[in-house]
Amino acid sequence: MRLVAKSRKRDEDRRVVMYDGCDWTPGDNLEGRGSLRNMKRGADSVTIDESRILQLEGVVNFRDLGGLPTSDGRTVRRGRIFRSDVLYRLTPGDTIALRPLGIRTVIDLRSRDEVRNYPESPLIAAGLQHFNIPIVVDDFPVANTMVEDNLLLLRNVREGFRAIFGHLARDIFPVVINCFAGKDRTGLASALILGALGVPDDELVADYALSERHMVRHLNLHRASDDVPAHSGPLPSWLVATPATMEMTLNAMSEEWGSVRGYLEAIGVSADELRRISKVLVETAPGCDDES
């Protein structure tokens, strides 16, 4: 499926954005509406590049963060940084499919208990470099929205996010970042990385929302391992990835820290680290010396 947003005038003051026929107007509260079709990009269009998604058997939410545009007209390099759901479900066929990617490093954002209670990833068993950086808090308030959960993580797991950037600045690429579903913790880390590279907010929103299409399959693989019948009915709220969740998270970050880069500066990520990461992950502008 290729998703292209189309816009039309509703009146002089409002834009309605259509995704596969679904209307979205700025100001609508979409956080509870679980549809990839609600992505916003002002009056422009966002097209999902399906070639970024790697189809695997046991892992359902694996994709390249490369191929996305930056605000200065460049592009994030492909084949350098990937995001994924839990990697212990990789099948032998999956590990063969991943070999051409040359992945050197796994950054696992799950808790220590999650890592301890589930099997080891075949990638780790094969000797790849592995960093477990738990992006967790002890207790999420039950009534929290996903936006509130994201802000709780940003405020309380600063050292974890700081460590991710510290590792990336050491040129450990190609690297894959994962959590359990590859949706929230990985989605938040991916938004920080892409935002630091200059990828526009609308692309961050679209990449986050892309995870939702894989969540029923993720849930059923997990249920199958526990001999539980396949899921039917609406997607559980904890597996929804609405565009509004990331859009509202980014807006809240702007209000509190000024921008993604403002947040990274506040947690201690240095300009030199960001420069080194960008040098590896972003294509060089025409006429520029890649070694400068």
NORURGI-V304643 format. One record per backbone hydrogen bond with DSSP energy under -1.0 kcal/mol. NH is the residue of the N-H (numbers start at 1). CO is the residue of the C=O. If there is no record, write none. Layout:
BEGIN
nh:NH co:CO
nh:NH co:CO
END
This chain:
BEGIN
nh:6 co:18
nh:8 co:16
nh:10 co:14
nh:11 co:14
nh:16 co:8
nh:17 co:24
nh:18 co:6
nh:19 co:22
nh:22 co:19
nh:24 co:17
nh:28 co:25
nh:33 co:30
nh:35 co:33
nh:38 co:35
nh:39 co:36
nh:44 co:41
nh:50 co:48
nh:52 co:49
nh:53 co:50
nh:54 co:62
nh:63 co:83
nh:64 co:52
nh:65 co:81
nh:67 co:76
nh:70 co:74
nh:71 co:198
nh:73 co:70
nh:76 co:68
nh:77 co:281
nh:82 co:175
nh:83 co:63
nh:84 co:177
nh:86 co:180
nh:90 co:87
nh:95 co:91
nh:96 co:92
nh:97 co:93
nh:98 co:94
nh:101 co:98
nh:102 co:99
nh:104 co:174
nh:105 co:174
nh:106 co:129
nh:107 co:176
nh:108 co:131
nh:109 co:178
nh:115 co:111
nh:116 co:112
nh:117 co:113
nh:125 co:121
nh:126 co:122
nh:127 co:124
nh:128 co:123
nh:129 co:104
nh:131 co:106
nh:133 co:108
nh:135 co:109
nh:144 co:141
nh:149 co:145
nh:150 co:146
nh:151 co:147
nh:152 co:148
nh:153 co:149
nh:154 co:150
nh:155 co:151
nh:156 co:152
nh:157 co:153
nh:161 co:157
nh:162 co:158
nh:163 co:159
nh:164 co:160
nh:165 co:161
nh:166 co:162
nh:167 co:163
nh:168 co:164
nh:169 co:165
nh:170 co:167
nh:171 co:168
nh:175 co:80
nh:176 co:105
nh:177 co:82
nh:178 co:107
nh:179 co:84
nh:188 co:184
nh:189 co:185
nh:190 co:186
nh:191 co:187
nh:192 co:188
nh:193 co:189
nh:194 co:190
nh:195 co:191
nh:196 co:192
nh:197 co:193
nh:198 co:195
nh:199 co:194
nh:204 co:200
nh:205 co:201
nh:206 co:202
nh:207 co:203
nh:208 co:204
nh:209 co:205
nh:210 co:206
nh:211 co:208
nh:212 co:209
nh:214 co:211
nh:215 co:212
nh:218 co:214
nh:219 co:215
nh:220 co:216
nh:221 co:217
nh:222 co:218
nh:223 co:219
nh:224 co:220
nh:225 co:221
nh:227 co:224
nh:228 co:223
nh:239 co:236
nh:240 co:237
nh:247 co:243
nh:248 co:244
nh:249 co:245
nh:250 co:246
nh:251 co:247
nh:252 co:248
nh:253 co:249
nh:254 co:250
nh:255 co:251
nh:256 co:252
nh:257 co:253
nh:258 co:254
nh:263 co:259
nh:264 co:260
nh:265 co:261
nh:266 co:262
nh:267 co:263
nh:268 co:265
nh:269 co:264
nh:274 co:270
nh:275 co:271
nh:276 co:272
nh:277 co:273
nh:278 co:274
nh:279 co:275
nh:280 co:276
nh:281 co:277
nh:282 co:278
nh:283 co:75
nh:288 co:285
nh:292 co:289
END
